[in-house]
């Protein structure tokens, strides 16, 4: 393959490897000839290249480490060649060189000692649980040692051995052993200082609580907080949105708790005041059995879900992370829970038709509390432009062409919309578009290019500089509230220390800041300009609130949109006839159906602007109730009632077991055969629900 066929990153890496080889050869030539200038050039160049790779090409550094040519080997080879050069140049006596060699070996021995101390420190600072929004200062939490000492051995060796290498090179050039002695002495001092400094974290004053102390503290905290309901979540790094969509609902419940299983997930959870506890190991998780916790909410399934289901004192409800007509919304795993909570009657019927073992008596309709921010329909567009939100889902894992409209119909839809001078288009593709099918990614890029080109043909007044300044101010304000800022050296324990008990006002402040940001965002663009929305802000609900029409695919986005009762259209790329399409997917029942060429769009836009021509208005109201349940009582009220009802069942079960114990029976405990898994994993078991669509939220 020619260089022209390689990605730029690969070309850079190949050039770096070639340069490294050349520099080592130059250094070897300088040592063997011998030639002090060549030796100096090869050594200095190699040191500079390794420094560049360490900071700019970490991927290549990892590859070299896998083939056992890591920084330790490279630096040792580099220093050995310089020593060989000194011997060949006869500038330094044999005895002196022996001393220098021993001193240099001392540098490397101290490097390994420092690494051993770093491992001990990291282990001592890894607690059996991780907390957030909880005052855990009683566990003797302290700041982490500098990264270069505790977690970056390659950087440490490169930086701390540089004086020794420089001194050896200067001795080769000048013929004076003093430079080598001074350089190696400085490196010895740095390495020894690092070992001693790291060791202070192993002293009682800085050493964190031991495992049993942590367990005792946790029991006391649970007894004091008395949690009633928890959200349980386990998954990979990209799945955190499944839990985050329920944070606003969870925070309105009585004494809520978030239970996680992966350490990295603690920082993936969005800003919230709800206490968070991560239990990496099953043995610690069973501390919840003796707590006041009565029920758990599960927004997703994972391989570790079965572990918490074995705690007999807790009731479990599956709440999913998005509903649609797709089969993934009816996974047989749901029958493992005590109850399955759904939005409305449509999901209840879906489980009955799927016949996956979920009994009707265990299905509870609670609505969708997260939809409260979506504003209801207030009539047709009043300004000169009709705002259309095109929010297609992604291609999915199964290769079904009907999953997303982007490939077969996306460009036709956008072309029709851009042809209408009275339309402002908001294009918000799913973040995973193109991750499975390259055709979807290519179509997505073509659509974006079409929109950008269309914007160049439009002119009009633009907001002034003050609008951009206001958006920047609001963005900084929101970022400060929603993000956590830590030192680069901060580790898990230090973050626990910094993320102690909140004052309880953060969530309200975030809501206000988010609303202010959204107003500033839309005000910063002219009303005639099309927008491509690809980041987390504005969220999908914010786009709902400014749009007059939604165009999407069969997904949970449609169900959420229906809460507004605004007009919507669904692209049919399934290969089914319109009649079959509507009967197969109930969420399409109140929609205008678009074919792959989207020729129906002009009529759809007309019905949006002239409500008298909107033949689906009554159907939307009926479908909304079928999908999301009644508006009265509000969804949050129904959700809270369901929490209380299931909690009562948990209390009744505990009372029955207590009565049996009083009668002399044995009280069942958690599964004694359940053992800890050896390590955490970023992967999760195949999940149910509309993961592909809920990302948009």
C-alpha positions as semicolon CSV with decimal commas, in nm:
position;residue;x (nm);y (nm);z (nm)
1;X;0,000;0,000;0,000
2;X;0,132;0,345;-0,087
3;X;0,158;0,628;0,164
4;X;-0,121;0,807;-0,024
5;X;-0,358;0,532;0,084
6;X;-0,281;0,570;0,456
7;X;-0,449;0,797;0,707
8;X;-0,242;1,102;0,813
9;X;-0,210;0,962;1,166
10;X;-0,060;0,639;1,033
11;X;0,185;0,832;0,818
12;X;0,300;1,028;1,124
13;X;0,344;0,707;1,322
14;X;0,542;0,539;1,045
15;X;0,765;0,844;1,016
16;X;0,817;0,841;1,393
17;X;0,915;0,472;1,388
18;X;1,153;0,532;1,100
19;X;1,307;0,830;1,279
20;X;1,350;0,628;1,597
21;X;1,529;0,353;1,407
22;X;1,758;0,602;1,231
23;X;1,844;0,779;1,557
24;X;1,934;0,454;1,731
25;X;2,152;0,361;1,431
26;X;2,321;0,702;1,444
27;X;2,381;0,656;1,815
28;X;2,522;0,306;1,755
29;X;2,750;0,437;1,481
30;X;2,871;0,713;1,710
31;X;2,951;0,457;1,982
32;X;3,131;0,212;1,752
33;X;3,332;0,444;1,525
34;X;3,365;0,618;1,780
35;X;3,234;0,972;1,704
36;X;3,122;1,199;1,987
37;X;2,918;1,426;1,757
38;X;2,717;1,138;1,611
39;X;2,668;0,997;1,959
40;X;2,536;1,330;2,087
41;X;2,305;1,384;1,789
42;X;2,158;1,033;1,810
43;X;2,106;1,055;2,186
44;X;1,955;1,404;2,191
45;X;1,734;1,328;1,893
46;X;1,609;1,003;2,047
47;X;1,532;1,174;2,376
48;X;1,341;1,453;2,198
49;X;1,149;1,202;1,985
50;X;1,048;0,995;2,286
51;X;0,925;1,309;2,460
52;X;0,717;1,398;2,152
53;X;0,569;1,047;2,130
54;X;0,484;1,046;2,499
55;X;0,263;1,353;2,469
56;X;0,150;1,353;2,105
57;X;0,138;0,987;1,998
58;X;0,034;0,781;2,303
59;X;-0,118;0,519;2,074
60;X;0,219;0,440;1,918
61;X;0,378;0,431;2,264
62;X;0,122;0,167;2,365
63;X;0,200;-0,042;2,057
64;X;0,572;-0,030;2,133
65;X;0,502;-0,139;2,491
66;X;0,304;-0,439;2,366
67;X;0,604;-0,559;2,166
68;X;0,826;-0,519;2,474
69;X;1,003;-0,210;2,346
70;X;0,868;0,032;2,605
71;X;1,027;0,349;2,737
72;X;1,233;0,162;2,996
73;X;1,396;-0,053;2,729
74;X;1,451;0,241;2,496
75;X;1,600;0,466;2,762
76;X;1,824;0,188;2,897
77;X;1,944;0,114;2,542
78;X;2,007;0,484;2,487
79;X;2,215;0,520;2,805
80;X;2,403;0,195;2,738
81;X;2,510;0,317;2,394
82;X;2,640;0,640;2,547
83;X;2,841;0,441;2,803
84;X;2,977;0,225;2,522
85;X;3,077;0,539;2,336
86;X;3,259;0,673;2,640
87;X;3,455;0,350;2,666
88;X;3,545;0,351;2,296
89;X;3,646;0,716;2,301
90;X;3,899;0,649;2,578
91;X;3,805;0,985;2,727
92;X;3,707;0,830;3,059
93;X;3,909;0,575;3,250
94;X;3,790;0,220;3,299
95;X;3,757;0,263;3,674
96;X;3,562;0,584;3,637
97;X;3,335;0,426;3,381
98;X;3,265;0,136;3,618
99;X;3,161;0,382;3,885
100;X;2,938;0,571;3,641
101;X;2,781;0,244;3,529
102;X;2,700;0,147;3,886
103;X;2,554;0,490;3,957
104;X;2,343;0,471;3,640
105;X;2,215;0,129;3,744
106;X;2,121;0,293;4,074
107;X;1,901;0,536;3,883
108;X;1,711;0,251;3,723
109;X;1,685;0,059;4,051
110;X;1,534;0,366;4,216
111;X;1,296;0,399;3,921
112;X;1,170;0,047;3,985
113;X;1,151;0,118;4,359
114;X;0,945;0,427;4,283
115;X;0,716;0,218;4,066
116;X;0,672;-0,037;4,345
117;X;0,586;0,243;4,588
118;X;0,338;0,383;4,334
119;X;0,162;0,046;4,309
120;X;0,135;0,023;4,688
121;X;0,000;0,377;4,711
122;X;-0,258;0,320;4,438
123;X;-0,377;0,001;4,604
124;X;-0,406;0,171;4,941
125;X;-0,614;0,448;4,784
126;X;-0,854;0,212;4,605
127;X;-1,147;0,176;4,843
128;X;-1,408;-0,101;4,820
129;X;-1,670;0,161;4,736
130;X;-1,673;0,494;4,554
131;X;-1,905;0,775;4,660
132;X;-2,028;1,104;4,527
133;X;-2,252;1,364;4,690
134;X;-2,175;1,202;5,026
135;X;-1,952;1,334;5,305
136;X;-1,698;1,052;5,331
137;X;-1,427;1,250;5,507
138;X;-1,440;1,002;5,796
139;X;-1,260;0,758;5,567
140;X;-0,946;0,975;5,591
141;X;-0,960;1,088;5,231
142;X;-0,656;1,281;5,110
143;X;-0,523;1,442;4,796
144;X;-0,351;1,217;4,545
145;X;0,025;1,225;4,488
146;X;0,151;1,386;4,167
147;X;0,064;1,189;3,852
148;X;0,425;1,168;3,739
149;X;0,505;0,969;4,053
150;X;0,194;0,758;4,097
151;X;0,051;0,683;3,754
152;X;0,294;0,783;3,479
153;X;0,611;0,573;3,504
154;X;0,710;0,643;3,144
155;X;0,695;1,019;3,192
156;X;0,880;0,985;3,521
157;X;1,165;0,781;3,372
158;X;1,196;1,013;3,076
159;X;1,204;1,326;3,290
160;X;1,411;1,202;3,584
161;X;1,674;1,018;3,379
162;X;1,723;1,305;3,134
163;X;1,991;1,474;3,352
164;X;2,191;1,149;3,359
165;X;2,169;1,106;2,982
166;X;2,261;1,470;2,926
167;X;2,559;1,439;3,160
168;X;2,687;1,128;2,979
169;X;2,662;1,305;2,642
170;X;2,847;1,610;2,773
171;X;3,122;1,385;2,907
172;X;3,155;1,220;2,565
173;X;3,187;1,561;2,399
174;X;3,420;1,718;2,655
175;X;3,615;1,416;2,779
176;X;3,542;1,513;3,142
177;X;3,370;1,255;3,367
178;X;3,247;1,533;3,597
179;X;2,947;1,607;3,374
180;X;2,834;1,246;3,384
181;X;2,876;1,231;3,760
182;X;2,674;1,550;3,811
183;X;2,397;1,441;3,573
184;X;2,366;1,096;3,724
185;X;2,372;1,249;4,072
186;X;2,079;1,476;3,985
187;X;1,883;1,179;3,848
188;X;1,960;0,977;4,161
189;X;1,837;1,261;4,379
190;X;1,515;1,298;4,178
191;X;1,441;0,927;4,186
192;X;1,522;0,891;4,555
193;X;1,314;1,198;4,637
194;X;1,023;1,050;4,444
195;X;1,042;0,723;4,637
196;X;1,053;0,899;4,974
197;X;0,773;1,140;4,881
198;X;0,549;0,858;4,760
199;X;0,618;0,657;5,074
200;X;0,462;0,931;5,288
201;X;0,121;0,827;5,146
202;X;0,170;0,491;5,315
203;X;0,207;0,647;5,660
204;X;-0,093;0,627;5,897
205;X;-0,167;0,998;5,866
206;X;-0,224;0,976;5,491
207;X;-0,335;0,616;5,460
208;X;-0,705;0,572;5,389
209;X;-0,941;0,355;5,587
210;X;-0,910;-0,018;5,542
211;X;-1,182;-0,232;5,385
212;X;-1,354;-0,329;5,711
213;X;-1,352;0,032;5,830
214;X;-1,515;0,136;5,502
215;X;-1,782;-0,131;5,539
216;X;-1,859;-0,020;5,896
217;X;-1,877;0,344;5,785
218;X;-2,110;0,251;5,498
219;X;-2,346;0,068;5,734
220;X;-2,358;0,374;5,961
221;X;-2,419;0,609;5,667
222;X;-2,701;0,391;5,532
223;X;-2,857;0,378;5,879
224;X;-2,840;0,758;5,908
225;X;-2,960;0,840;5,555
226;X;-3,225;0,563;5,547
227;X;-3,260;0,536;5,168
228;X;-3,602;0,436;5,042
229;X;-3,554;0,395;4,665
230;X;-3,244;0,350;4,451
231;X;-3,167;0,352;4,082
232;X;-2,938;0,064;3,993
233;X;-2,716;0,097;3,689
234;X;-2,435;-0,099;3,531
235;X;-2,300;-0,062;3,180
236;X;-2,031;0,057;2,946
237;X;-1,890;0,406;2,912
238;X;-2,126;0,502;2,630
239;X;-2,442;0,389;2,810
240;X;-2,454;0,646;3,091
241;X;-2,730;0,839;2,912
242;X;-2,966;0,553;3,002
243;X;-2,932;0,644;3,369
244;X;-2,897;1,019;3,322
245;X;-3,241;1,051;3,163
246;X;-3,397;0,944;3,495
247;X;-3,204;1,178;3,726
248;X;-3,467;1,453;3,732
249;X;-3,735;1,198;3,820
250;X;-3,525;1,024;4,083
251;X;-3,440;1,350;4,258
252;X;-3,810;1,415;4,328
253;X;-3,853;1,092;4,524
254;X;-3,812;1,041;4,899
255;X;-3,452;0,968;5,008
256;X;-3,324;0,845;4,672
257;X;-2,992;0,676;4,604
258;X;-2,794;0,588;4,290
259;X;-2,622;0,249;4,295
260;X;-2,349;0,186;4,036
261;X;-2,118;-0,108;3,968
262;X;-1,833;0,036;3,758
263;X;-1,592;0,285;3,910
264;X;-1,561;0,497;3,595
265;X;-1,940;0,541;3,585
266;X;-1,937;0,763;3,897
267;X;-1,811;1,055;3,688
268;X;-2,033;0,966;3,389
269;X;-2,347;1,044;3,586
270;X;-2,465;1,397;3,514
271;X;-2,480;1,672;3,774
272;X;-2,722;1,577;4,052
273;X;-2,768;1,616;4,427
274;X;-2,869;1,250;4,470
275;X;-2,615;1,046;4,669
276;X;-2,415;0,803;4,454
277;X;-2,246;0,483;4,571
278;X;-2,050;0,251;4,345
279;X;-2,012;-0,112;4,455
280;X;-1,748;-0,271;4,230
281;X;-1,770;-0,604;4,414
282;X;-2,071;-0,814;4,501
283;X;-1,967;-0,872;4,861
284;X;-1,989;-0,500;4,935
285;X;-2,313;-0,465;4,739
286;X;-2,484;-0,693;4,990
287;X;-2,447;-0,420;5,253
288;X;-2,775;-0,294;5,107
289;X;-2,957;-0,604;5,229
290;X;-2,959;-0,484;5,590
291;X;-3,039;-0,123;5,502
292;X;-3,377;0,051;5,484
293;X;-3,368;0,041;5,104
294;X;-3,699;-0,105;4,989
295;X;-3,691;-0,095;4,611
296;X;-3,469;-0,040;4,309
297;X;-3,540;0,112;3,970
298;X;-3,361;-0,038;3,669
299;X;-3,332;0,172;3,352
300;X;-3,133;-0,098;3,172
301;X;-3,025;-0,461;3,188
302;X;-2,666;-0,575;3,221
303;X;-2,471;-0,884;3,310
304;X;-2,448;-0,763;3,671
305;X;-2,820;-0,700;3,716
306;X;-2,877;-1,060;3,824
307;X;-2,642;-1,005;4,118
308;X;-2,854;-0,737;4,283
309;X;-3,175;-0,925;4,206
310;X;-3,057;-1,186;4,457
311;X;-3,102;-0,946;4,749
312;X;-3,436;-1,070;4,889
313;X;-3,522;-0,762;5,096
314;X;-3,543;-0,530;4,793
315;X;-3,816;-0,514;4,529
316;X;-3,717;-0,435;4,171
317;X;-3,891;-0,243;3,893
318;X;-3,772;-0,220;3,534
319;X;-3,831;0,133;3,400
320;X;-3,641;0,109;3,068
321;X;-3,469;0,399;2,893
322;X;-3,707;0,461;2,605
323;X;-4,005;0,289;2,449
324;X;-4,099;0,229;2,089
325;X;-4,267;-0,030;1,870
326;X;-3,940;-0,216;1,821
327;X;-3,899;-0,568;1,957
328;X;-3,611;-0,449;2,175
329;X;-3,871;-0,287;2,403
330;X;-3,997;-0,634;2,503
331;X;-3,694;-0,829;2,617
332;X;-3,765;-1,157;2,802
333;X;-3,521;-1,045;3,072
334;X;-3,796;-0,814;3,200
335;X;-3,970;-1,108;3,371
336;X;-3,684;-1,121;3,622
337;X;-3,814;-0,804;3,789
338;X;-4,099;-0,777;4,038
339;X;-4,269;-0,518;3,820
340;X;-4,226;-0,364;3,476
341;X;-4,315;0,004;3,461
342;X;-4,429;0,139;3,127
343;X;-4,557;0,470;2,998
344;X;-4,906;0,374;2,884
345;X;-5,149;0,108;2,762
346;X;-4,963;0,060;2,432
347;X;-4,656;-0,080;2,610
348;X;-4,876;-0,305;2,824
349;X;-5,031;-0,449;2,507
350;X;-4,686;-0,481;2,352
351;X;-4,571;-0,710;2,634
352;X;-4,890;-0,916;2,606
353;X;-4,843;-0,961;2,232
354;X;-4,472;-1,039;2,266
355;X;-4,551;-1,323;2,510
356;X;-4,209;-1,309;2,674
357;X;-4,324;-1,419;3,020
358;X;-4,415;-1,080;3,169
359;X;-4,755;-1,115;3,337
360;X;-5,008;-0,837;3,295
361;X;-5,049;-0,798;3,672
362;X;-4,681;-0,704;3,696
363;X;-4,705;-0,423;3,438
364;X;-4,759;-0,078;3,590
365;X;-4,841;0,232;3,384
366;X;-4,655;0,536;3,517
367;X;-4,625;0,768;3,216
368;X;-4,301;0,945;3,129
369;X;-4,210;1,195;3,405
370;X;-3,909;1,320;3,203
371;X;-4,138;1,476;2,944
372;X;-4,251;1,758;3,173
373;X;-4,018;2,015;3,004
374;X;-4,187;1,959;2,664
375;X;-4,430;2,242;2,594
376;X;-4,774;2,160;2,449
377;X;-4,902;2,258;2,106
378;X;-5,019;2,621;2,089
379;X;-5,118;2,648;1,724
380;X;-4,962;2,691;1,380
381;X;-4,642;2,891;1,316
382;X;-4,696;3,263;1,371
383;X;-4,375;3,393;1,212
384;X;-4,245;3,384;0,858
385;X;-4,077;3,045;0,903
386;X;-4,196;2,695;0,983
387;X;-3,937;2,518;1,197
388;X;-3,895;2,151;1,107
389;X;-3,693;1,914;1,324
390;X;-3,549;1,617;1,134
391;X;-3,423;1,375;1,400
392;X;-3,356;1,035;1,243
393;X;-3,236;0,742;1,448
394;X;-2,928;0,536;1,363
395;X;-2,893;0,220;1,157
396;X;-2,891;-0,024;1,452
397;X;-2,710;-0,355;1,481
398;X;-2,936;-0,578;1,273
399;X;-2,888;-0,423;0,928
400;X;-3,260;-0,356;0,883
401;X;-3,292;-0,075;0,625
402;X;-3,609;0,041;0,802
403;X;-3,424;0,138;1,118
404;X;-3,305;0,474;0,987
405;X;-3,426;0,696;0,706
406;X;-3,086;0,858;0,660
407;X;-2,961;0,614;0,396
408;X;-3,267;0,571;0,174
409;X;-3,474;0,883;0,235
410;X;-3,265;1,136;0,428
411;X;-3,137;1,335;0,133
412;X;-3,481;1,342;-0,031
413;X;-3,640;1,470;0,289
414;X;-3,382;1,741;0,335
415;X;-3,396;1,839;-0,033
416;X;-3,773;1,887;-0,014
417;X;-3,744;2,092;0,304
418;X;-3,466;2,314;0,169
419;X;-3,673;2,378;-0,143
420;X;-3,936;2,555;0,071
421;X;-3,821;2,911;0,137
422;X;-4,046;2,931;0,442
423;X;-3,885;2,638;0,622
424;X;-3,609;2,654;0,881
425;X;-3,456;2,310;0,924
426;X;-3,308;2,173;1,245
427;X;-3,111;1,857;1,167
428;X;-3,027;1,647;1,474
429;X;-2,893;1,305;1,370
430;X;-2,839;1,027;1,619
431;X;-2,484;1,038;1,764
432;X;-2,418;0,680;1,652
433;X;-2,516;0,739;1,290
434;X;-2,262;0,564;1,067
435;X;-2,106;0,361;1,348
436;X;-2,226;0,033;1,194
437;X;-2,312;0,109;0,832
438;X;-2,067;0,342;0,652
439;X;-2,344;0,432;0,407
440;X;-2,534;0,599;0,689
441;X;-2,228;0,804;0,785
442;X;-2,172;0,907;0,424
443;X;-2,538;1,005;0,380
444;X;-2,522;1,203;0,704
445;X;-2,222;1,400;0,575
446;X;-2,397;1,470;0,244
447;X;-2,704;1,597;0,428
448;X;-2,491;1,831;0,638
449;X;-2,321;1,959;0,322
450;X;-2,661;2,025;0,164
451;X;-2,769;2,227;0,468
452;X;-2,450;2,432;0,478
453;X;-2,479;2,505;0,107
454;X;-2,843;2,610;0,150
455;X;-2,743;2,854;0,424
456;X;-2,505;3,029;0,184
457;X;-2,802;3,110;-0,039
458;X;-2,998;3,276;0,241
459;X;-2,943;3,629;0,358
460;X;-3,094;3,847;0,624
461;X;-3,027;4,029;0,944
462;X;-2,814;3,846;1,199
463;X;-2,808;3,894;1,577
464;X;-2,542;4,136;1,698
465;X;-2,223;4,059;1,886
466;X;-2,408;4,095;2,215
467;X;-2,607;3,778;2,138
468;X;-2,288;3,576;2,093
469;X;-2,145;3,727;2,411
470;X;-2,460;3,635;2,603
471;X;-2,439;3,276;2,476
472;X;-2,075;3,253;2,579
473;X;-2,162;3,385;2,925
474;X;-2,449;3,142;2,968
475;X;-2,237;2,854;2,842
476;X;-1,965;2,927;3,095
477;X;-2,225;2,953;3,370
478;X;-2,385;2,620;3,278
479;X;-2,050;2,447;3,234
480;X;-1,947;2,555;3,582
481;X;-2,262;2,403;3,730
482;X;-2,268;2,079;3,531
483;X;-1,902;1,984;3,513
484;X;-1,655;1,889;3,781
485;X;-1,308;2,036;3,769
486;X;-1,025;1,834;3,920
487;X;-0,648;1,852;3,926
488;X;-0,487;1,637;3,660
489;X;-0,334;1,435;3,941
490;X;-0,668;1,377;4,115
491;X;-0,758;1,014;4,162
492;X;-1,077;0,841;4,273
493;X;-1,023;0,915;4,642
494;X;-0,949;1,282;4,586
495;X;-1,264;1,316;4,376
496;X;-1,463;1,157;4,661
497;X;-1,316;1,419;4,893
498;X;-1,406;1,706;4,660
499;X;-1,752;1,573;4,572
500;X;-1,887;1,559;4,924
501;X;-2,240;1,630;5,039
502;X;-2,398;1,904;4,821
503;X;-2,601;2,191;4,961
504;X;-2,914;2,075;4,776
505;X;-2,947;2,380;4,551
506;X;-2,747;2,259;4,252
507;X;-3,028;2,095;4,056
508;X;-3,252;2,402;4,075
509;X;-2,961;2,621;3,967
510;X;-2,890;2,389;3,673
511;X;-3,253;2,404;3,559
512;X;-3,247;2,783;3,563
513;X;-2,908;2,798;3,391
514;X;-3,019;2,548;3,125
515;X;-3,331;2,749;3,047
516;X;-3,125;3,068;3,022
517;X;-2,871;2,893;2,797
518;X;-3,141;2,765;2,563
519;X;-3,288;3,114;2,527
520;X;-2,943;3,255;2,453
521;X;-2,866;2,974;2,207
522;X;-3,172;3,024;1,988
523;X;-3,136;3,402;2,011
524;X;-2,778;3,382;1,881
525;X;-2,894;3,259;1,536
526;X;-3,111;3,434;1,280
527;X;-3,458;3,282;1,247
528;X;-3,399;3,207;0,879
529;X;-3,082;3,000;0,924
530;X;-3,088;2,621;0,914
531;X;-2,911;2,450;1,204
532;X;-2,714;2,126;1,239
533;X;-2,736;2,012;1,601
534;X;-2,485;1,739;1,686
535;X;-2,366;1,808;2,039
536;X;-2,534;1,735;2,372
537;X;-2,670;2,089;2,372
538;X;-2,934;2,179;2,290
539;X;-3,100;1,858;2,404
540;X;-3,371;1,695;2,198
541;X;-3,649;1,836;2,419
542;X;-3,519;2,190;2,364
543;X;-3,542;2,126;1,990
544;X;-3,897;1,996;2,038
545;X;-3,999;2,323;2,199
546;X;-3,895;2,541;1,903
547;X;-4,011;2,304;1,628
548;X;-4,350;2,306;1,454
549;X;-4,306;1,966;1,287
550;X;-4,103;1,654;1,362
551;X;-3,975;1,415;1,098
552;X;-3,826;1,097;1,240
553;X;-3,817;0,719;1,223
554;X;-3,987;0,453;1,433
555;X;-3,826;0,535;1,767
556;X;-3,888;0,659;2,119
557;X;-3,837;1,012;1,985
558;X;-4,188;0,989;1,839
559;X;-4,343;0,879;2,168
560;X;-4,178;1,170;2,349
561;X;-4,281;1,419;2,079
562;X;-4,644;1,310;2,107
563;X;-4,661;1,462;2,454
564;X;-4,673;1,801;2,275
565;X;-4,949;1,685;2,034
566;X;-4,773;1,870;1,752
567;X;-4,781;1,731;1,395
568;X;-4,519;1,474;1,298
569;X;-4,418;1,261;1,002
570;X;-4,245;0,924;0,987
571;X;-4,028;0,805;0,701
572;X;-4,118;0,459;0,572
573;X;-3,803;0,287;0,447
574;X;-3,913;-0,056;0,570
575;X;-4,034;-0,186;0,236
576;X;-4,387;-0,224;0,376
577;X;-4,691;-0,061;0,223
578;X;-4,829;0,238;0,413
579;X;-5,116;0,028;0,546
580;X;-4,882;-0,245;0,669
581;X;-4,645;0,018;0,809
582;X;-4,919;0,179;1,017
583;X;-5,054;-0,152;1,145
584;X;-4,708;-0,286;1,231
585;X;-4,596;0,027;1,418
586;X;-4,875;0,186;1,630
587;X;-4,670;0,500;1,693
588;X;-4,716;0,583;1,324
589;X;-5,095;0,583;1,362
590;X;-5,126;0,962;1,396
591;X;-4,841;1,053;1,162
592;X;-4,804;1,158;0,803
593;X;-4,611;0,879;0,632
594;X;-4,329;0,977;0,396
595;X;-4,207;0,757;0,114
596;X;-3,842;0,737;0,020
597;X;-3,867;1,028;-0,225
598;X;-4,053;1,241;0,036
599;X;-4,293;1,381;-0,225
600;X;-4,562;1,409;0,045
601;X;-4,375;1,683;0,233
602;X;-4,534;1,990;0,065
603;X;-4,879;1,868;0,169
604;X;-4,755;1,793;0,521
605;X;-4,609;2,144;0,557
606;X;-4,937;2,292;0,434
607;X;-5,131;2,104;0,702
608;X;-4,892;2,236;0,968
609;X;-4,952;2,594;0,857
610;X;-5,327;2,547;0,811
611;X;-5,462;2,346;1,107
612;X;-5,796;2,298;0,933
613;X;-5,615;2,071;0,690
614;X;-5,452;1,870;0,969
615;X;-5,643;1,541;0,955
616;X;-5,437;1,377;1,229
617;X;-5,497;1,623;1,516
618;X;-5,756;1,413;1,701
619;X;-5,559;1,096;1,633
620;X;-5,252;1,248;1,799
621;X;-5,444;1,326;2,118
622;X;-5,579;0,971;2,135
623;X;-5,242;0,815;2,053
624;X;-5,070;1,031;2,311
625;X;-5,291;0,888;2,584
626;X;-5,241;0,536;2,454
627;X;-4,863;0,570;2,448
628;X;-4,805;0,791;2,752
629;X;-5,117;0,744;2,962
630;X;-5,355;1,013;3,088
631;X;-5,243;1,366;3,165
632;X;-5,431;1,361;3,496
633;X;-5,294;1,271;3,740
634;X;-4,955;1,394;3,616
635;X;-4,696;1,133;3,532
636;X;-4,474;1,225;3,827
637;X;-4,763;1,166;4,065
638;X;-4,832;0,823;3,912
639;X;-4,463;0,740;3,925
640;X;-4,437;0,835;4,294
641;X;-4,751;0,633;4,370
642;X;-4,595;0,330;4,203
643;X;-4,281;0,374;4,414
644;X;-4,487;0,383;4,732
645;X;-4,692;0,080;4,629
646;X;-4,389;-0,136;4,551
647;X;-4,214;-0,015;4,867
648;X;-4,517;-0,126;5,065
649;X;-4,487;-0,472;4,910
650;X;-4,124;-0,481;5,023
651;X;-4,232;-0,387;5,378
652;X;-4,497;-0,656;5,378
653;X;-4,244;-0,915;5,270
654;X;-4,005;-0,811;5,547
655;X;-4,284;-0,836;5,802
656;X;-4,370;-1,186;5,685
657;X;-4,008;-1,295;5,707
658;X;-3,972;-1,138;6,052
659;X;-4,281;-1,326;6,169
660;X;-4,138;-1,653;6,042
661;X;-3,811;-1,581;6,218
662;X;-4,001;-1,518;6,542
663;X;-4,168;-1,855;6,492
664;X;-3,830;-2,023;6,473
665;X;-3,782;-2,033;6,097
666;X;-3,462;-1,942;5,922
667;X;-3,436;-1,604;5,758
668;X;-3,319;-1,631;5,394
669;X;-3,010;-1,436;5,309
670;X;-2,841;-1,342;4,985
671;X;-2,696;-1,617;4,772
672;X;-2,395;-1,756;4,964
673;X;-2,249;-1,894;4,645
674;X;-2,231;-1,556;4,480
675;X;-1,865;-1,461;4,442
676;X;-1,696;-1,145;4,330
677;X;-1,615;-1,110;3,966
678;X;-1,238;-1,078;3,918
679;X;-1,246;-0,747;3,740
680;X;-1,471;-0,474;3,617
681;X;-1,565;-0,441;3,253
682;X;-1,682;-0,154;3,039
683;X;-1,909;-0,389;2,852
684;X;-2,264;-0,479;2,938
685;X;-2,499;-0,754;2,836
686;X;-2,728;-0,687;2,538
687;X;-2,986;-0,442;2,657
688;X;-3,350;-0,378;2,594
689;X;-3,523;-0,055;2,510
690;X;-3,458;0,210;2,253
691;X;-3,093;0,278;2,329
692;X;-3,043;0,404;1,978
693;X;-3,312;0,666;2,012
694;X;-3,283;0,770;2,371
695;X;-2,927;0,896;2,305
696;X;-3,088;1,191;2,134
697;X;-3,235;1,294;2,465
